[in-house]
Amino acid sequence: MIVAARGVIRLIMVLAAVSPIAVGFLIVKGSQKFLEEKEETKKFFAGLIILLIIIASIFTVWAYYQNDKSMAENFGPYGSAYSMQWQKAMAWVRENTSTDAVFGHWWDYGYWVQSMGERATIVDGGNAIGAWNYMMGRYVLTGTDEKTALDFLYAHNGTDLLIDSTDIGKYPAFSSIGSNANYDRYSWIPTVLMDDTQTHETSNQTSYIYPVGTPLDQDVIYNNNGSQILLPSGKAAVAGIELIMGSNGEVSQPNIYFSYNQQVYKEPLRTIYVNGKLYDFGSGFDAGLFTYPLVSITSDGKLQVNDIGAGLYLSQRTVHSNLVRLYLFGEDSNYFKVAHIEDNPIVGQIKSQGGNVGKFIYYQGFQGPIEIWSINYPNGMIVDQKYLSFDYPSDLQTAMPGTY
């Protein structure tokens, strides 16, 4: 291991596990030699060396223990502000949920809920049962069927659902893990910012442009005056979105622009979220734009807020997901009831100073709350054993043997 660690720096971690074996062997064999030695002088020096090794070993164990103990007591989720947000959220969990509560969320937060919140979780960073990560990603976070999400959570005695703001950026991870062999759920939620230079005003309405510039996550068939044009995923892109608002604040159906082979294609967009209200126009391209405040600091130190200055593009695969409907849109649900919202520290600070912002802002990136829902199951629920399986679905095992 010494030779290996010299060649690959990461193997020093393995050397750390192997070296105590060598030290223990040295102490045991050295002690045997000490007991067998007949000559007094040699026996004295051998005993002295063994004693020094034992003292050094005990000191090393003590020093490492104190270091690990200090880290365990003082180290929280990365980032001081983020850590404080989690500390407050988990304090609420400890004080307001039953000790036998079971939390559902993406696996990243399992150890934090277990250690700081002192509550059980369905999945955690140990990833001991990978199939449950797949199910959490597929049925709960990216799923569009609330009943299926409830079936999975009920099978695991889930009592609460938690979503963290970083789940927006982690959508590619859990949508990939939660996909079938053809990656049917794989997508992402890109941040977009309004381009003020393209804002266009008329006597009765204003047009706002949000450049998107993200590839399509699935093929789109564009109807061009009766002829159909294929816009292939990964090659065609969403170029931008146009938000149209009347002079009195009413929202008209927005437009989405696609680009492919140096051509631009325009189509009405079905869904948009503006100023805390969701607009579903019932027709158009089945995707959406979630707008939220853009916060900046002027040169003289004043807070400047554009209520619709930032947005999140929601593709066909993400706009109807449970994560988007519950966390971003805040849709009412008979089964998931908001129990606690722990504001992002930056959002909380702006609110404390009288700033009129909601749960989400864009300030040096997307900033949002930790949100917790209590789960109210309908009558007649039964445990479906497939959600407790340790194995991935057979189609994944067949398509990618050895991967799952």
C-alpha positions as CSV (number, residue, x, y, z in Angstrom):
1,M,0.0,0.0,0.0
2,I,2.9,2.4,0.6
3,V,4.1,1.7,-3.0
4,A,0.5,2.1,-4.3
5,A,0.0,5.3,-2.4
6,R,3.2,6.7,-3.9
7,G,1.8,6.1,-7.4
8,V,-1.9,7.2,-6.8
9,I,-2.5,9.9,-4.2
10,R,-6.1,8.7,-3.6
11,L,-4.8,5.4,-2.3
12,I,-3.4,7.2,0.8
13,M,-7.0,6.8,2.1
14,V,-6.6,3.0,1.7
15,L,-3.2,3.1,3.3
16,A,-4.8,4.7,6.4
17,A,-6.9,1.6,6.8
18,V,-4.0,-0.8,6.2
19,S,-1.4,0.9,8.4
20,P,-3.1,0.2,11.8
21,I,-2.8,-3.5,10.9
22,A,0.9,-3.2,10.3
23,V,1.3,-1.2,13.6
24,G,-0.7,-3.8,15.5
25,F,1.4,-6.6,14.0
26,L,4.5,-4.7,15.0
27,I,3.4,-4.3,18.6
28,V,2.3,-8.0,19.0
29,K,5.5,-9.4,17.4
30,G,7.7,-6.9,19.2
31,S,6.2,-7.9,22.5
32,Q,6.8,-11.6,21.7
33,K,10.4,-10.8,21.0
34,F,10.7,-8.8,24.2
35,L,9.3,-11.7,26.3
36,E,11.6,-14.2,24.6
37,E,14.8,-12.1,24.9
38,K,17.2,-13.5,27.6
39,E,19.9,-10.8,27.6
40,E,18.9,-8.0,30.0
41,T,20.3,-5.1,28.0
42,K,18.6,-6.1,24.7
43,K,15.4,-6.8,26.6
44,F,15.5,-3.4,28.2
45,F,15.9,-1.5,24.9
46,A,13.3,-3.8,23.2
47,G,10.8,-3.1,26.0
48,L,11.6,0.7,25.7
49,I,10.9,0.7,22.0
50,I,7.7,-1.3,22.3
51,L,6.5,1.1,25.1
52,L,7.2,4.2,22.9
53,I,5.3,2.6,20.0
54,I,2.3,1.8,22.3
55,I,2.3,5.4,23.7
56,A,2.6,6.9,20.2
57,S,-0.2,4.7,19.0
58,I,-2.5,5.7,21.9
59,F,-1.6,9.4,21.3
60,T,-2.4,9.0,17.6
61,V,-5.8,7.4,18.3
62,W,-6.6,10.1,20.8
63,A,-5.6,12.9,18.4
64,Y,-7.7,11.5,15.6
65,Y,-10.6,11.0,17.9
66,Q,-10.5,14.6,19.1
67,N,-10.3,15.8,15.5
68,D,-13.2,13.7,14.3
69,K,-15.2,14.6,17.3
70,S,-14.7,18.4,16.7
71,M,-15.7,18.0,13.0
72,A,-18.8,16.0,13.9
73,E,-19.9,18.7,16.4
74,N,-19.2,21.7,14.3
75,F,-19.4,20.7,10.6
76,G,-22.8,21.1,8.9
77,P,-23.9,21.3,5.3
78,Y,-21.5,23.2,3.1
79,G,-21.6,26.9,3.1
80,S,-22.3,29.0,6.3
81,A,-25.6,30.5,5.2
82,Y,-26.8,27.2,3.8
83,S,-25.8,25.5,7.0
84,M,-27.7,27.9,9.1
85,Q,-30.8,27.4,6.9
86,W,-30.5,23.6,7.4
87,Q,-29.9,24.0,11.2
88,K,-33.1,26.0,11.6
89,A,-35.1,23.7,9.4
90,M,-33.9,20.6,11.3
91,A,-34.6,22.4,14.7
92,W,-38.2,22.7,13.5
93,V,-38.2,19.0,12.6
94,R,-37.0,18.0,16.0
95,E,-39.5,20.2,17.8
96,N,-42.6,19.7,15.6
97,T,-42.6,16.2,14.1
98,S,-43.1,12.8,15.8
99,T,-40.0,11.0,16.8
100,D,-41.1,8.1,14.6
101,A,-41.5,10.3,11.5
102,V,-39.9,9.1,8.2
103,F,-38.8,11.7,5.7
104,G,-38.8,11.3,1.9
105,H,-36.4,13.4,-0.2
106,W,-33.5,13.0,-2.6
107,W,-30.7,10.9,-1.0
108,D,-28.3,13.8,-0.6
109,Y,-29.9,15.0,2.6
110,G,-30.4,11.7,4.3
111,Y,-27.6,12.0,6.8
112,W,-28.5,15.6,7.6
113,V,-32.1,14.7,8.4
114,Q,-30.9,11.8,10.5
115,S,-28.2,13.7,12.4
116,M,-29.5,17.2,12.8
117,G,-33.2,16.4,12.5
118,E,-33.0,13.2,14.4
119,R,-35.5,11.5,12.2
120,A,-35.5,8.4,9.9
121,T,-35.2,8.7,6.2
122,I,-36.1,6.5,3.2
123,V,-32.8,7.0,1.4
124,D,-29.5,8.5,2.4
125,G,-25.9,9.0,1.3
126,G,-25.0,5.3,2.0
127,N,-27.1,4.4,-1.1
128,A,-27.3,0.8,0.3
129,I,-30.4,0.1,-1.8
130,G,-29.9,1.8,-5.2
131,A,-33.3,0.8,-6.4
132,W,-35.0,3.0,-3.9
133,N,-33.0,6.0,-5.3
134,Y,-34.5,5.1,-8.7
135,M,-38.0,5.0,-7.3
136,M,-37.6,8.2,-5.3
137,G,-36.4,10.0,-8.5
138,R,-39.0,8.4,-10.8
139,Y,-42.2,8.2,-8.7
140,V,-41.8,11.1,-6.3
141,L,-39.7,13.9,-7.7
142,T,-40.0,13.6,-11.5
143,G,-43.3,11.7,-11.4
144,T,-46.5,13.4,-12.6
145,D,-48.9,11.0,-10.8
146,E,-49.5,12.0,-7.2
147,K,-51.1,8.6,-6.4
148,T,-48.0,6.7,-7.5
149,A,-45.8,9.0,-5.3
150,L,-48.1,8.3,-2.4
151,D,-47.9,4.5,-3.0
152,F,-44.1,4.6,-2.8
153,L,-44.0,6.8,0.3
154,Y,-46.7,4.8,2.0
155,A,-44.8,1.5,1.5
156,H,-41.9,3.1,3.3
157,N,-44.0,4.6,6.2
158,G,-43.2,8.1,4.9
159,T,-44.8,10.9,6.9
160,D,-43.1,14.0,5.5
161,L,-41.7,15.1,2.1
162,L,-38.7,17.6,2.0
163,I,-37.5,19.5,-1.0
164,D,-34.4,21.7,-0.9
165,S,-33.6,24.6,-3.3
166,T,-30.6,22.7,-4.7
167,D,-32.9,20.1,-6.1
168,I,-33.5,22.5,-9.0
169,G,-29.9,22.2,-10.0
170,K,-29.9,18.4,-9.2
171,Y,-32.8,17.7,-11.6
172,P,-30.5,16.1,-14.2
173,A,-29.1,13.7,-11.5
174,F,-32.4,12.3,-10.1
175,S,-34.2,12.4,-13.5
176,S,-31.4,10.4,-15.0
177,I,-31.3,7.9,-12.1
178,G,-35.2,7.8,-12.2
179,S,-35.3,7.1,-16.0
180,N,-36.0,3.9,-17.8
181,A,-33.5,2.4,-20.2
182,N,-34.3,5.1,-22.8
183,Y,-33.8,7.9,-20.3
184,D,-37.5,8.9,-20.5
185,R,-37.3,11.3,-17.5
186,Y,-33.9,12.9,-18.1
187,S,-34.1,16.7,-18.2
188,W,-32.9,19.8,-16.5
189,I,-34.3,23.2,-15.3
190,P,-32.1,26.0,-16.6
191,T,-32.2,29.5,-15.2
192,V,-33.0,32.3,-17.6
193,L,-32.7,36.1,-17.1
194,M,-34.8,38.8,-18.8
195,D,-32.9,40.7,-21.6
196,D,-33.9,44.3,-20.9
197,T,-32.5,45.4,-24.2
198,Q,-35.2,43.4,-26.0
199,T,-38.2,44.7,-24.0
200,H,-40.7,46.3,-26.4
201,E,-43.6,48.5,-25.3
202,T,-46.7,49.6,-27.2
203,S,-49.6,51.7,-26.2
204,N,-51.4,48.8,-24.5
205,Q,-48.9,46.1,-23.8
206,T,-45.3,45.2,-23.1
207,S,-43.3,42.3,-24.5
208,Y,-40.4,40.8,-22.3
209,I,-37.8,38.5,-23.8
210,Y,-36.1,35.7,-21.9
211,P,-33.2,34.1,-23.8
212,V,-33.1,30.4,-23.0
213,G,-30.6,28.7,-25.3
214,T,-31.0,25.2,-24.0
215,P,-31.3,22.0,-26.1
216,L,-34.6,20.2,-26.4
217,D,-34.8,17.2,-24.0
218,Q,-37.0,15.3,-26.5
219,D,-38.1,15.5,-30.1
220,V,-40.7,18.1,-31.0
221,I,-43.0,18.0,-34.1
222,Y,-43.6,21.5,-35.2
223,N,-46.7,22.2,-37.3
224,N,-45.8,24.7,-40.0
225,N,-49.0,25.6,-42.0
226,G,-50.0,22.0,-42.3
227,S,-46.5,20.5,-42.8
228,Q,-44.7,18.9,-40.0
229,I,-41.1,19.7,-39.1
230,L,-39.0,17.5,-36.8
231,L,-37.0,19.4,-34.2
232,P,-34.7,16.7,-32.8
233,S,-33.7,16.6,-29.2
234,G,-30.1,17.6,-28.5
235,K,-29.8,19.4,-31.8
236,A,-32.7,21.8,-31.9
237,A,-32.9,24.3,-29.0
238,V,-35.3,26.6,-27.2
239,A,-34.0,30.0,-28.2
240,G,-36.2,32.1,-26.0
241,I,-39.6,32.9,-24.5
242,E,-41.7,36.0,-24.9
243,L,-43.9,37.2,-22.0
244,I,-46.7,39.6,-23.0
245,M,-48.3,41.8,-20.3
246,G,-51.0,44.4,-20.8
247,S,-50.8,47.9,-19.5
248,N,-53.1,47.0,-16.5
249,G,-51.0,43.9,-15.7
250,E,-53.0,41.2,-17.4
251,V,-51.0,38.3,-18.8
252,S,-51.5,37.2,-22.4
253,Q,-50.4,33.8,-23.7
254,P,-46.7,33.8,-24.1
255,N,-44.7,32.6,-27.1
256,I,-41.8,30.1,-27.3
257,Y,-39.1,30.3,-30.0
258,F,-37.2,27.2,-31.2
259,S,-34.0,27.3,-33.3
260,Y,-32.8,24.6,-35.6
261,N,-30.6,24.7,-38.8
262,Q,-30.4,28.5,-38.6
263,Q,-34.2,28.7,-38.7
264,V,-36.5,30.1,-35.9
265,Y,-39.9,28.6,-35.2
266,K,-42.5,30.3,-33.0
267,E,-45.3,28.7,-31.1
268,P,-47.7,29.7,-28.2
269,L,-46.5,28.5,-24.8
270,R,-49.1,26.8,-22.6
271,T,-48.0,27.6,-19.1
272,I,-46.4,30.5,-17.3
273,Y,-46.1,31.6,-13.7
274,V,-46.0,35.3,-13.1
275,N,-46.2,37.4,-9.9
276,G,-47.3,34.4,-7.8
277,K,-50.0,33.2,-10.1
278,L,-50.0,30.2,-12.4
279,Y,-51.5,30.7,-15.9
280,D,-52.4,27.6,-17.9
281,F,-53.8,28.5,-21.3
282,G,-54.9,25.0,-22.1
283,S,-53.2,24.9,-25.5
284,G,-49.9,25.6,-27.1
285,F,-46.5,23.9,-26.6
286,D,-46.8,22.0,-23.3
287,A,-43.9,23.6,-21.4
288,G,-43.6,26.5,-19.1
289,L,-41.8,29.5,-17.7
290,F,-41.6,30.2,-14.0
291,T,-40.7,33.8,-13.3
292,Y,-39.4,35.2,-10.0
293,P,-37.7,38.3,-8.7
294,L,-34.2,39.3,-9.8
295,V,-32.4,41.1,-7.0
296,S,-29.4,43.3,-7.4
297,I,-27.5,45.9,-5.5
298,T,-27.0,49.4,-7.1
299,S,-23.7,51.2,-7.1
300,D,-24.9,53.3,-4.1
301,G,-25.8,50.2,-2.1
302,K,-29.6,50.2,-2.6
303,L,-31.6,47.1,-3.2
304,Q,-33.1,46.8,-6.7
305,V,-35.8,44.2,-7.4
306,N,-37.3,43.3,-10.8
307,D,-40.3,41.1,-9.9
308,I,-40.1,39.1,-13.2
309,G,-36.4,39.6,-14.0
310,A,-35.5,35.9,-13.6
311,G,-37.1,32.6,-14.7
312,L,-36.8,28.9,-14.9
313,Y,-37.5,27.2,-18.1
314,L,-39.7,24.1,-17.6
315,S,-39.7,21.6,-20.4
316,Q,-42.4,19.1,-21.3
317,R,-40.7,16.6,-19.0
318,T,-40.4,18.9,-16.0
319,V,-43.5,21.2,-16.1
320,H,-45.9,18.6,-14.7
321,S,-43.5,17.0,-12.3
322,N,-44.4,16.7,-8.6
323,L,-41.3,18.8,-7.7
324,V,-42.4,21.7,-9.9
325,R,-46.0,21.5,-9.0
326,L,-45.4,21.4,-5.3
327,Y,-42.2,23.4,-4.8
328,L,-42.4,26.0,-7.5
329,F,-46.0,26.4,-8.3
330,G,-47.2,25.8,-4.8
331,E,-50.3,23.9,-6.1
332,D,-52.9,22.8,-3.6
333,S,-52.9,19.1,-2.8
334,N,-55.3,17.0,-0.8
335,Y,-52.4,14.8,0.3
336,F,-49.3,17.0,0.6
337,K,-49.9,19.9,3.1
338,V,-47.2,22.5,3.6
339,A,-45.9,22.1,7.2
340,H,-42.9,24.3,7.2
341,I,-41.0,26.8,5.0
342,E,-37.5,27.7,6.0
343,D,-36.5,30.8,4.0
344,N,-33.2,31.1,2.4
345,P,-31.1,33.4,4.6
346,I,-30.7,36.0,1.8
347,V,-34.5,36.0,1.2
348,G,-35.1,36.3,5.0
349,Q,-32.8,39.2,5.3
350,I,-34.5,41.1,2.4
351,K,-37.9,40.4,4.0
352,S,-36.7,41.7,7.4
353,Q,-35.7,45.0,5.7
354,G,-39.1,45.4,4.2
355,G,-38.4,43.9,0.8
356,N,-41.4,42.6,-1.0
357,V,-40.2,39.3,-2.4
358,G,-41.7,35.8,-2.3
359,K,-40.0,32.5,-1.5
360,F,-37.6,32.6,-4.5
361,I,-35.2,35.2,-5.7
362,Y,-32.3,35.3,-8.1
363,Y,-29.2,36.8,-6.4
364,Q,-25.9,35.3,-7.4
365,G,-27.9,32.3,-8.5
366,F,-31.2,30.7,-7.6
367,Q,-32.1,31.1,-3.9
368,G,-35.1,29.3,-2.4
369,P,-36.4,27.7,0.8
370,I,-36.3,24.3,2.3
371,E,-39.9,23.2,2.2
372,I,-41.5,20.4,4.2
373,W,-44.9,18.8,3.5
374,S,-46.8,16.5,5.8
375,I,-48.3,13.6,4.0
376,N,-52.0,12.8,4.5
377,Y,-52.8,9.4,2.9
378,P,-56.3,8.6,1.5
379,N,-58.3,5.8,3.1
380,G,-57.8,2.3,1.9
381,M,-54.0,2.5,1.2
382,I,-52.2,-0.9,1.0
383,V,-48.5,-1.6,0.9
384,D,-47.4,-2.5,-2.6
385,Q,-44.4,-4.8,-2.2
386,K,-42.8,-3.7,-5.5
387,Y,-41.9,-0.4,-3.8
388,L,-39.9,-2.3,-1.2
389,S,-37.9,-4.3,-3.8
390,F,-34.1,-4.2,-3.6
391,D,-34.0,-4.8,-7.4
392,Y,-34.3,-2.5,-10.3
393,P,-37.1,-3.2,-12.9
394,S,-36.4,-6.0,-15.2
395,D,-36.3,-3.8,-18.3
396,L,-33.3,-1.8,-16.8
397,Q,-31.5,-5.0,-15.9
398,T,-32.0,-6.4,-19.4
399,A,-31.1,-3.2,-21.3
400,M,-28.0,-2.5,-19.2
401,P,-26.8,-5.6,-17.5
402,G,-24.2,-5.0,-14.8
403,T,-25.2,-1.3,-14.5
404,Y,-28.1,-1.8,-12.1
